[in-house]
Amino acid sequence: MEKVTIDEVEVEVNPLEVHDVRRPVSRALGTEHFAMNYFELAPGDSFSGGLHTHHDQEEVFYVESGTAEFAVGEERETVTVDAGEVIRFAPGEFQTGYVPEDAEEDVVGWALGAPGASHDWEDLESMVYCDDCGEERAHATALTREGRFEFTCTECGTETTL
């Protein structure tokens, strides 16, 4: 049995610095088959930083307070998720969640994923603009030893590090 207090879980932010508070609760609990992250997002902040998908994991987001928006699919359909609501994304479904810049309140939310307590980088793709292709394309996504994102275009193989 493991028990933690959310405020005592160390803050660890996305390498793209798209939010100020992300607490990897599943790591603090030592889970192996379930991911659980707590977020506090200000207007303009994002859960992840960009449109992406996990081919090996479904994700569920719970908005505890405030209102978040999600861009869904490569067409970026906008879906609003209010306090007390939950949204689910199947493996392979592109999505990104954020708080609009003009929002009047912060968001407290949770990102939950299974199976797996952490990303299998081999099964994660992000939509990123490719200079060589001249348009946004799916990119394989990896995390470098320096803690930065490395994207490789699935069409032409061009690599970009952010």
Beta strands, then each sheet from edge to edge (+ up, - down):
strand 1: 21-24
strand 2: 35-41
strand 3: 52-54
strand 4: 58-65
strand 5: 67-72
strand 6: 77-82
strand 7: 85-89
strand 8: 95-98
strand 9: 107-114
strand 10: 124-130
strand 11: 135-143
strand 12: 149-153
strand 13: 159-161
sheet 1: 1+ 2- 9+ 4- 7+
sheet 2: 3+ 10- 11+ 12- 13+
sheet 3: 6+ 5- 8+
end
